[in-house]
């Protein structure tokens, strides 16, 4: 009898332990559900924050482009553009650094269309612009496009050539390349980097960088270069319309002029007194590069 009682007690204890274990499992399942709910809420909040962050970044991107372009074409900043558009260049550089390839090509499409528009725009006071006012406004936009093209980073330029020519606005891409060629040659090189003798190695390096960007255009596929051009028709004064196409002589002339500058006696005699050994070595490397480029393009011209 005593043994029977003990056995029953053990069974009861075992049942209680099993019930406790089952209840603990249920409790654990509930806690796991609560944990999963909390994780989902955290993930949802993270996704929401990511969306808000993305919207903020997009908003900042658009605002940067808007402010830069508004200042780029502002009347007072476009008042003096010769020999170099000094007041426009900082805003062009900000815009060019911020914009993506497709946005830039679309901008060129819209602005080139606007330049060709024949109907006089309306001023803020409701009156139509005079012919002279309209031409000045168109010139400012054309120079702004030149500056944007010329100051576009090389990586962005390569992306545009690689992807946008086969896009919706191929003619705008060819116009972009043409205006880049003009700005590099006429503004960044002839009117700036190559406008006088070099006195420092950094000045020679800067000229080589711009010349190399011009060189990159001239090295494009012949089919592309055959289509690189700009022709405007919107100016009331027809002499102001731009009608030009790619010309290899621009790059040939640049390397020839650069070769003369970098080997001038004024520069060669000046360098040792203002440069360290590393800069003198760099100068020799630059001279070698320039000489090779000059010879290459002269050979092609023969």
C-alpha positions as CSV (number, residue, x, y, z in Angstrom):
1,X,0.0,0.0,0.0
2,X,2.8,2.3,0.9
3,X,4.6,1.6,-2.4
4,X,1.3,2.3,-4.3
5,X,1.0,5.7,-2.6
6,X,4.6,6.6,-3.5
7,X,4.0,5.5,-7.1
8,X,0.9,7.6,-7.4
9,X,2.7,10.6,-5.9
10,X,5.5,10.2,-8.4
11,X,3.0,10.1,-11.2
12,X,1.3,13.2,-10.0
13,X,4.7,15.0,-9.7
14,X,5.6,13.9,-13.2
15,X,2.3,15.2,-14.6
16,X,2.8,18.5,-12.9
17,X,6.3,18.8,-14.3
18,X,5.0,17.9,-17.8
19,X,2.2,20.5,-17.4
20,X,4.8,23.1,-16.3
21,X,7.0,22.3,-19.2
22,X,4.1,22.6,-21.6
23,X,3.0,25.9,-20.1
24,X,6.6,27.1,-20.2
25,X,6.7,26.2,-23.9
26,X,3.5,28.1,-24.5
27,X,4.8,31.1,-22.6
28,X,8.1,30.9,-24.6
29,X,6.0,30.8,-27.8
30,X,4.1,33.9,-26.7
31,X,7.4,35.7,-25.9
32,X,8.8,34.7,-29.3
33,X,5.6,36.2,-30.9
34,X,6.1,39.4,-28.9
35,X,9.7,39.5,-30.0
36,X,8.9,39.0,-33.6
37,X,6.3,41.8,-33.4
38,X,8.9,44.1,-31.9
39,X,11.4,43.2,-34.6
40,X,8.8,43.8,-37.3
41,X,7.9,47.2,-35.7
42,X,11.6,48.1,-35.6
43,X,12.1,47.0,-39.2
44,X,9.1,49.1,-40.2
45,X,10.4,52.1,-38.4
46,X,13.8,51.6,-40.1
47,X,12.2,51.3,-43.5
48,X,10.2,54.5,-42.8
49,X,13.3,56.3,-41.7
50,X,15.1,55.1,-44.8
51,X,12.3,56.4,-47.0
52,X,12.3,59.7,-45.2
53,X,16.1,59.9,-45.5
54,X,15.9,59.1,-49.3
55,X,13.3,61.8,-49.8
56,X,15.4,64.3,-47.9
57,X,18.5,63.5,-50.0
58,X,16.4,63.8,-53.2
59,X,15.0,67.1,-52.0
60,X,18.5,68.4,-51.2
61,X,19.7,67.2,-54.6
62,X,17.0,69.1,-56.4
63,X,17.4,72.2,-54.3
64,X,21.1,72.3,-55.0
65,X,20.5,72.0,-58.7
66,X,17.7,74.6,-58.7
67,X,19.7,77.2,-56.7
68,X,22.9,76.6,-58.8
69,X,21.1,77.0,-62.1
70,X,19.1,80.0,-61.1
71,X,22.4,81.8,-60.1
72,X,24.1,80.4,-63.2
73,X,21.7,82.2,-65.6
74,X,21.1,85.3,-63.4
75,X,21.4,88.5,-65.3
76,X,24.1,90.0,-63.2
77,X,26.2,86.9,-63.2
78,X,26.0,86.8,-67.0
79,X,27.0,90.4,-67.5
80,X,30.7,89.7,-68.1
81,X,31.6,86.6,-69.8
82,X,34.8,87.6,-71.7
83,X,37.5,86.4,-71.6
84,X,36.1,84.0,-69.0
85,X,32.6,83.8,-67.3
86,X,34.1,84.3,-63.8
87,X,30.7,85.0,-62.1
88,X,29.0,82.0,-63.7
89,X,31.7,79.4,-63.3
90,X,31.3,78.7,-59.5
91,X,27.6,77.9,-60.0
92,X,28.3,75.9,-63.1
93,X,30.8,73.8,-61.2
94,X,28.4,73.2,-58.3
95,X,25.6,72.1,-60.7
96,X,28.0,69.9,-62.8
97,X,29.3,68.1,-59.6
98,X,25.7,67.5,-58.4
99,X,23.8,66.5,-61.5
100,X,23.6,63.0,-62.9
101,X,24.1,62.2,-66.6
102,X,20.4,61.8,-67.6
103,X,19.4,65.0,-65.8
104,X,22.2,66.9,-67.5
105,X,21.3,65.7,-71.0
106,X,17.6,66.6,-70.4
107,X,18.7,70.0,-69.3
108,X,20.6,70.5,-72.5
109,X,17.7,69.4,-74.5
110,X,15.3,71.9,-72.8
111,X,17.7,74.8,-72.8
112,X,18.8,74.4,-76.4
113,X,15.1,74.2,-77.4
114,X,14.5,77.4,-75.4
115,X,17.4,79.2,-77.1
116,X,15.9,78.3,-80.5
117,X,12.5,79.5,-79.5
118,X,11.4,82.5,-81.7
119,X,8.6,83.9,-79.5
120,X,9.9,86.7,-77.2
121,X,9.6,85.7,-73.5
122,X,7.5,87.8,-71.3
123,X,9.2,89.9,-68.6
124,X,8.0,90.0,-65.0
125,X,6.1,93.2,-65.7
126,X,4.1,91.5,-68.4
127,X,5.7,93.1,-71.4
128,X,7.5,91.3,-74.1
129,X,11.3,91.4,-74.3
130,X,12.9,93.5,-77.0
131,X,15.0,91.7,-79.6
132,X,18.2,92.9,-77.8
133,X,17.0,91.7,-74.4
134,X,16.0,88.4,-75.8
135,X,19.4,87.9,-77.5
136,X,21.2,88.7,-74.3
137,X,19.0,86.2,-72.4
138,X,19.7,83.5,-75.0
139,X,23.5,84.3,-74.9
140,X,23.5,83.9,-71.1
141,X,21.9,80.5,-71.4
142,X,24.2,79.4,-74.2
143,X,27.3,80.4,-72.2
144,X,25.8,78.7,-69.1
145,X,25.5,75.5,-71.1
146,X,29.1,75.9,-72.3
147,X,30.3,76.3,-68.7
148,X,28.3,73.3,-67.6
149,X,29.7,71.1,-70.4
150,X,33.2,72.2,-69.8
151,X,33.1,71.8,-66.0
152,X,31.4,68.4,-66.0
153,X,33.7,65.9,-64.3
154,X,35.4,63.5,-66.7
155,X,33.7,60.5,-65.1
156,X,30.2,62.0,-65.8
157,X,31.3,62.9,-69.3
158,X,32.3,59.3,-70.0
159,X,28.9,58.0,-68.6
160,X,27.1,60.4,-70.9
161,X,29.0,59.3,-74.0
162,X,28.6,55.6,-73.0
163,X,24.8,55.6,-72.1
164,X,23.0,58.7,-73.3
165,X,23.9,58.8,-77.0
166,X,21.5,55.8,-77.4
167,X,18.9,57.5,-75.2
168,X,16.0,59.8,-75.9
169,X,18.2,62.9,-76.7
170,X,21.2,61.9,-78.8
171,X,21.3,65.3,-80.5
172,X,21.6,67.0,-77.1
173,X,24.5,64.7,-76.3
174,X,26.3,65.8,-79.4
175,X,25.6,69.4,-78.6
176,X,26.9,68.8,-75.0
177,X,30.2,67.4,-76.4
178,X,30.6,70.3,-78.8
179,X,30.0,72.9,-76.1
180,X,32.5,71.1,-73.9
181,X,35.1,71.2,-76.6
182,X,34.5,74.9,-77.1
183,X,34.7,75.8,-73.4
184,X,37.8,73.7,-72.8
185,X,39.6,75.2,-75.7
186,X,38.5,78.8,-75.6
187,X,37.9,79.4,-71.9
188,X,39.8,77.0,-69.8
189,X,42.9,76.8,-72.0
190,X,43.3,79.8,-74.3
191,X,41.8,82.4,-72.0
192,X,43.1,80.9,-68.8
193,X,45.7,78.1,-68.4
194,X,47.6,79.0,-71.6
195,X,47.1,82.7,-71.6
196,X,50.6,83.4,-70.4
197,X,54.0,81.9,-69.4
198,X,54.1,79.2,-66.7
199,X,55.8,80.1,-63.5
200,X,55.0,77.1,-61.4
201,X,54.8,73.4,-62.0
202,X,51.1,73.5,-60.7
203,X,50.2,75.8,-63.6
204,X,51.7,73.4,-66.1
205,X,49.9,70.5,-64.4
206,X,46.6,72.4,-64.6
207,X,47.0,73.0,-68.3
208,X,47.9,69.4,-69.0
209,X,44.7,68.3,-67.2
210,X,42.5,70.6,-69.3
211,X,44.4,69.6,-72.5
212,X,43.8,65.9,-71.6
213,X,40.1,66.5,-71.3
214,X,40.1,68.1,-74.7
215,X,42.2,65.2,-76.0
216,X,39.6,62.7,-74.7
217,X,36.9,64.3,-76.9
218,X,39.2,64.1,-80.0
219,X,39.8,60.4,-79.3
220,X,36.1,59.5,-79.4
221,X,34.9,57.1,-82.1
222,X,34.9,58.7,-85.6
223,X,31.1,58.1,-86.0
224,X,30.5,60.1,-82.8
225,X,32.8,62.9,-83.8
226,X,31.2,63.2,-87.2
227,X,27.9,64.2,-85.5
228,X,29.4,66.5,-82.8
229,X,28.0,69.9,-83.5
230,X,25.8,72.8,-82.4
231,X,23.6,75.0,-84.5
232,X,21.3,77.6,-83.0
233,X,18.6,79.5,-84.9
234,X,16.8,81.5,-82.2
235,X,18.8,84.7,-82.0
236,X,17.1,87.8,-83.5
237,X,20.6,88.9,-84.6
238,X,21.6,86.1,-86.9
239,X,25.3,86.8,-86.4
240,X,24.9,85.6,-82.8
241,X,23.7,82.2,-83.8
242,X,26.3,79.5,-83.1
243,X,27.0,77.1,-86.0
244,X,30.1,74.9,-85.3
245,X,31.2,71.3,-85.3
246,X,34.1,69.3,-84.0
247,X,37.5,70.4,-85.3
248,X,40.6,68.3,-84.6
249,X,42.8,71.4,-85.0
250,X,41.6,72.6,-81.6
251,X,43.4,69.7,-79.9
252,X,46.4,69.9,-82.2
253,X,46.8,73.6,-81.6
254,X,46.5,73.0,-77.8
255,X,49.2,70.4,-77.5
256,X,51.5,72.5,-79.7
257,X,51.0,75.6,-77.7
258,X,51.4,73.7,-74.4
259,X,54.6,72.1,-75.7
260,X,56.0,75.6,-76.3
261,X,54.9,76.9,-73.0
262,X,56.3,74.0,-70.9
263,X,59.7,74.2,-72.7
264,X,60.0,78.0,-72.6
265,X,63.2,79.4,-71.1
266,X,61.3,81.6,-68.7
267,X,59.6,78.5,-67.2
268,X,62.6,76.2,-67.3
269,X,64.9,78.8,-65.6
270,X,62.2,79.6,-63.0
271,X,61.3,76.1,-61.8
272,X,64.5,75.1,-59.8
273,X,64.2,78.2,-57.6
274,X,60.6,77.7,-56.6
275,X,60.2,73.9,-56.7
276,X,61.5,70.9,-54.8
277,X,63.1,67.8,-56.3
278,X,59.7,66.0,-56.5
279,X,58.2,68.9,-58.6
280,X,61.2,69.1,-60.8
281,X,60.8,65.3,-61.5
282,X,57.1,65.8,-62.1
283,X,57.9,68.6,-64.6
284,X,60.0,66.2,-66.6
285,X,57.2,63.7,-66.7
286,X,54.8,66.4,-67.9
287,X,57.2,67.5,-70.6
288,X,57.5,63.9,-71.8
289,X,53.7,63.5,-71.9
290,X,53.2,66.8,-73.7
291,X,55.9,66.1,-76.2
292,X,54.4,62.7,-77.0
293,X,50.9,64.2,-77.5
294,X,52.2,67.0,-79.6
295,X,54.0,64.6,-81.9
296,X,51.0,62.2,-82.1
297,X,48.5,64.8,-83.2
298,X,51.0,66.4,-85.7
299,X,51.6,63.0,-87.2
300,X,47.9,62.5,-87.7
301,X,47.5,65.8,-89.4
302,X,50.1,65.0,-92.0
